[in-house]
Amino acid sequence: MRFPIVFLLLFHLFLSLHLPFSPSLSLLLPISNSYTSQREEKMKVIDKIRAATAGDGGRVVFSFEYFPPKTEDGVDNLFERMDRMVAHNPSFCDITWGAGGSTADLTLDIANKMQNMICVETMMHLTCTNMPVEKIDHALQTIKSNGLQNVLALRGDPPHGQDKFVQIEGGFACALDLVKHIREKYGDYFGITVAGYPEAHPDVIGSNGVATTEGYQSDLAYLKKKFDAGADLIVTQLFYDTDIFLKFVNDCRQIGITCPIVPGIMPINNYKGFLRMTGFCKTKIPDEIMAALEPIKDNEEAVKAYGIHLGTEMCKKILTHGIKTLHIYTLNMEKSALAILMNLGLIEESKVSRSLPWRRPTNVFRVREDVRPIFWANRPRSYISRTIGWDQYPHGRWSDSRNPSYGALTDYQFMRPRARDKKLLEEWALPLKSIEDVYEKFMKYCLGKLRSSPWSELEGLQAETRMISEQLGKINMKGFLSINSQPAVNGERSDSPCVGWGGPGGYVYQKAYIEFFCSREKLDAIVDKCRALPSLTYMAVNKEGIWVSNATQKDVNAVTWGVFPAKEIIQPTVVDPASFIVWKDEAFEIWSRGWAALYPEGDWSRKLLDEIQSSYYLVSLVDNDYINSDLFAILEDF
């Protein structure tokens, strides 16, 4: 059913006037169990591209390519970079397969984490080099079981030290064989992408840097065979002459290749690297590009700036010819790629759109998930890892799907990238002389003076937390050690840069929420105050599981919801007592494994943190009056 805009405005007013004190909004509002559109549920890259670019009103979509780093630190840094870049909503990201299958295991691991932890639609390269059919099927079964549906099928480069590709026994001779195998064995499950070569495959290009007409036509005919065998998307080799790319697209259309052809754009970041890459790929470099680079070739910053300018101009020309897709070869660097997209107006550095308050999953098994407990808001990867074995994920309302058990705490929940470990050591491992020093650490984090927290996987404060940072700083110095919070929001536009989510045309709401550790004495004082404030609901539990609350353990409280045109109410974030009991074990364990472990055995600071862990309570406090909320008042009067 579609509602006229007048109805939505009246309903918005109704919410503002009549629903200030509901502790369990999910019991009052009609909750969508089907609002996720077909477009959002499609997991194949080809489906996403077609849905986004269809018709005259279709938008331009972009994607990023990465390669597996050689060191553990490099992998950690890559994930942090991906996390920042994925916030700009690429249609997909892909990860390469090393020459000769040299990075097979690492590629599989990175692809899994990209899809399930970074939550970006992931396409994995798969090559024939040194890969018997058994290994190829192992790779395909692995990514299928991990919820990936997208493969870039390639013949692959020769292994290091070899000049030519050699088919191994029990393996495939070319990408066409691989495409046929995937389609024959896995049907329509995988979206299959193949490579296109605007200047022809390097093997066809002669010593003069140009393919013969016969060689070019033969390469096109081979691409058509891959398309006919089941490939549904083409991503091109890098190029720097846009006319060559546009001619290639036209030539493909002339022979019946109808699938989207995505231009591969490689920004120039380094002069020597540029020459090395174009030489390896036998890519034509227009004279004007060499003329522009020659005077600045020893000035790396100038080369990068020119690379951004060139990439922007290339993309502009491509887009004016009706192409609505761009694939950027990042070489694991973000600044040039993002700068080009900003120049094109495709992204804004300060404005990141969100379909939900948390990053929507891309794993095919949990794509309909749209409700989560708020407690893991700053530890989303831990939440995903603890729920990865669920058969069904909450959709529409939390209470419909809260039967599955959470996974037990493992070392994974406390593993950190080395760079993050280093930051925590710098900011949180200074000697603690008193409890006030602990208060000060939390206060500094809430004021943005520290960039890391043992209780957060994220870097720095989130935008909505910065709205209440001063109040949080004050209550932390009073002994309420906050680890999660959100301000009250009453009908803010859904495109608000701080609290918006869900797309344009809607309104979002939030109940003020604070989660913190405090002493039993302070908890008792809060309980006394709440007796006179019926709009407040609290839950508290200590490490041993002693429970204090004015709500039952079955009351699920919606603390975030949204009203959107032609949709039912969406409530993506809840306070759920059963989940809070599970979360408390992780939250208390962080005192020892996340913070105290930074100090040597027997250190006074470590003893102080252990004492807090054993004596404090974890408290969840909600003000259900989201219109007149003054949640901090109850905590400031101490």
Buried (B, 14 or more C-beta within 10 A) or exposed (E): EEBEEEEBEEBBEEBBEEBBBBBBBBBEBEBBEEBBEEEBEBBBBBBBBBBBBEEEEEEBBBBBBBBBBEEEEEBBBBBBBBBEBBBBBBBBBBBBBBBBBBBBEBBBBBBBBBBBBBBBBBBBBBBBBBBBBEBBBBBBEBBBEBBBBBBBBBBBBBBEEEEEBEEBEEBBEBBBBBBBBBBEBBEEBBBBBBBBBBBBBBEBBEEEEBBEEEBBBBBBEBBBBBBEBBBBBBBBBBBBBBEBBBEBBEBBEEEEBEBBBBBBBBBBBBBEEBBEBBEEBBBBBBEEBEEBBEEBBEEEEBBBBBBBBBBBEBBEBBBEEEBBBBBBBBBBBBEBBBBBBBBBEBBEEEEBBBBBBBBBBBBBBBBBBBBBBBBBBBBBBBBBBBBBEBEBBBBBBBBEBBEEEBBEBEEEBBEBBEEBBEBBEEBBBEEBEEEEEBBBBBBBBBBEEBBBBBBBBBBBBBBBBBBBBEBBBBBBBBBBBBBBBBBBBBBBEBBBEEBBBBBEBBBBBBBBBBBBBBBBEBBBBBBEBBEEBEBBBBBBBBBEEEBBBBBEEEBBBBBBBBBBBEBBBBBBBBBBBBBBBBBBBBBBBBBBBBBBBBBEEEBEBBEBBEEBBEEBBBBBBBBBBBBEBEBBEBBEEE
